[in-house]
Amino acid sequence: MKLIGNNMVALEFLALAEGLALARKSGVNLKALPQVLAEADYGSDLLTNNARSTIAGNFAPFF
């Protein structure tokens, strides 16, 4: 079960990285992206919190 959960989290991080790269290259305001993720149906706390940290350049672990 742990491996399944870790795989799901890893895929969510991968999707976030791809989304941030696409947003940056498209000229999207990255500072607005976490708020969009927080309110969107496809958003999650994991995506929102990690988007904020990544955009700010903070890569410290959450644990």
Backbone bond lengths (Angstrom), bond angles and torsions (degrees), N, CA, C in turn:
res aa  C-N    CA-C-N  psi(-1)  N-CA   C-N-CA  omega(-1)  CA-C   N-CA-C  phi
1 M - - - 1.440 - - 1.529 110.52 -
2 K 1.323 117.58 -39.89 1.470 121.63 179.59 1.528 110.92 -60.32
3 L 1.312 117.08 -42.29 1.462 121.42 179.67 1.529 111.06 -63.10
4 I 1.311 116.73 -39.25 1.463 121.11 178.65 1.528 109.81 -63.98
5 G 1.327 116.71 -46.76 1.462 120.84 178.84 1.521 112.11 -62.30
6 N 1.335 116.96 -43.36 1.461 120.50 178.44 1.525 111.28 -62.39
7 N 1.319 117.15 -38.46 1.454 121.78 178.45 1.526 110.59 -63.87
8 M 1.315 116.52 -42.71 1.461 120.31 179.61 1.522 111.44 -64.44
9 V 1.327 117.83 -41.43 1.461 121.38 178.17 1.529 110.05 -65.85
10 A 1.324 117.56 -42.48 1.465 121.18 179.48 1.523 110.95 -60.49
11 L 1.314 117.05 -41.28 1.465 120.66 178.68 1.524 111.56 -66.56
12 E 1.322 116.81 -34.84 1.463 120.10 177.40 1.535 110.10 -67.69
13 F 1.330 117.51 -39.23 1.466 120.83 175.91 1.526 110.90 -64.41
14 L 1.320 117.01 -40.27 1.457 121.16 177.85 1.527 110.44 -61.77
15 A 1.319 116.48 -44.90 1.461 120.69 178.43 1.533 110.76 -62.14
16 L 1.313 117.66 -39.57 1.463 121.46 177.87 1.526 110.23 -62.72
17 A 1.316 117.40 -46.03 1.466 120.93 -179.82 1.522 110.81 -60.76
18 E 1.318 117.36 -44.08 1.460 121.56 178.64 1.529 110.45 -64.02
19 G 1.319 116.93 -42.97 1.457 121.11 179.43 1.516 112.47 -64.11
20 L 1.330 117.05 -41.58 1.464 120.70 178.11 1.526 111.34 -65.35
21 A 1.324 116.92 -40.35 1.467 120.43 178.24 1.527 110.44 -63.79
22 L 1.323 116.82 -44.55 1.461 120.99 178.95 1.527 110.84 -63.69
23 A 1.327 116.80 -43.26 1.465 121.19 179.55 1.525 110.48 -62.23
24 R 1.319 116.45 -44.77 1.471 120.42 -179.25 1.519 110.92 -62.25
25 K 1.337 116.46 -46.40 1.464 120.38 -178.45 1.528 112.22 -69.55
26 S 1.326 116.85 -23.16 1.469 121.26 -179.91 1.523 112.18 -89.82
27 G 1.307 117.56 -3.80 1.453 120.96 179.13 1.521 114.36 80.61
28 V 1.329 116.86 17.38 1.468 121.05 178.34 1.526 109.36 -71.30
29 N 1.308 116.95 142.41 1.461 122.12 176.90 1.528 108.96 -68.06
30 L 1.313 116.72 105.64 1.467 120.84 -176.60 1.519 112.65 -64.87
31 K 1.319 117.18 -29.19 1.472 119.35 179.77 1.529 111.42 -65.17
32 A 1.329 118.44 -25.53 1.467 122.28 179.88 1.526 112.31 -84.55
33 L 1.314 117.13 -18.46 1.465 120.81 -174.17 1.530 114.52 -60.60
34 P 1.342 120.81 -43.85 1.471 118.89 179.00 1.529 113.42 -59.26
35 Q 1.325 117.47 -36.76 1.461 120.16 178.18 1.528 110.94 -65.97
36 V 1.316 116.39 -39.66 1.466 120.43 177.03 1.518 109.60 -62.72
37 L 1.332 116.71 -44.89 1.466 120.33 179.01 1.524 111.41 -62.19
38 A 1.324 117.01 -37.03 1.460 120.64 -178.77 1.527 111.75 -66.17
39 E 1.328 117.09 -30.64 1.461 120.80 -175.47 1.526 113.71 -99.82
40 A 1.315 117.51 -15.02 1.468 121.02 -175.03 1.530 111.81 -79.36
41 D 1.315 115.68 153.98 1.467 121.09 177.24 1.526 111.68 -61.74
42 Y 1.303 116.95 -32.76 1.458 121.16 -177.61 1.532 112.81 -87.49
43 G 1.303 117.62 -2.16 1.460 121.40 -178.71 1.516 112.33 -77.75
44 S 1.303 114.76 164.19 1.465 121.67 175.93 1.514 108.26 -151.30
45 D 1.311 116.81 163.32 1.466 120.38 176.51 1.525 110.48 -60.17
46 L 1.318 116.31 -39.42 1.460 120.82 179.80 1.524 110.49 -60.28
47 L 1.332 117.22 -48.50 1.462 120.55 179.19 1.523 111.68 -64.64
48 T 1.316 116.84 -46.74 1.465 121.26 -176.79 1.517 111.57 -61.59
49 N 1.315 117.72 -50.39 1.470 121.58 -178.08 1.525 111.88 -65.30
50 N 1.319 116.47 -41.10 1.463 119.03 -179.58 1.524 111.76 -74.17
51 A 1.315 117.81 -30.29 1.468 119.87 174.53 1.524 109.61 -63.84
52 R 1.323 116.90 -46.21 1.480 120.21 178.94 1.528 110.71 -58.28
53 S 1.303 116.72 -47.19 1.467 121.18 -178.23 1.529 111.62 -65.15
54 T 1.311 116.40 -44.20 1.461 120.70 -177.60 1.526 110.97 -65.97
55 I 1.318 116.92 -44.11 1.463 121.05 178.74 1.523 110.44 -61.86
56 A 1.321 117.11 -36.32 1.472 121.88 179.32 1.527 112.61 -78.37
57 G 1.338 117.00 -8.05 1.460 120.38 -178.62 1.511 113.85 80.40
58 N 1.330 117.12 16.52 1.457 122.56 179.30 1.527 108.96 -97.78
59 F 1.319 116.39 108.22 1.457 121.16 -177.40 1.529 112.51 -109.79
60 A 1.335 115.91 20.65 1.467 120.06 177.96 1.528 109.41 -69.21
61 P 1.322 117.36 145.41 1.468 119.74 179.06 1.532 111.29 -67.84
62 F 1.317 115.65 156.60 1.462 121.66 -179.10 1.526 112.72 -89.28
63 F 1.312 117.74 0.27 1.462 119.86 -177.42 1.492 111.80 -109.66
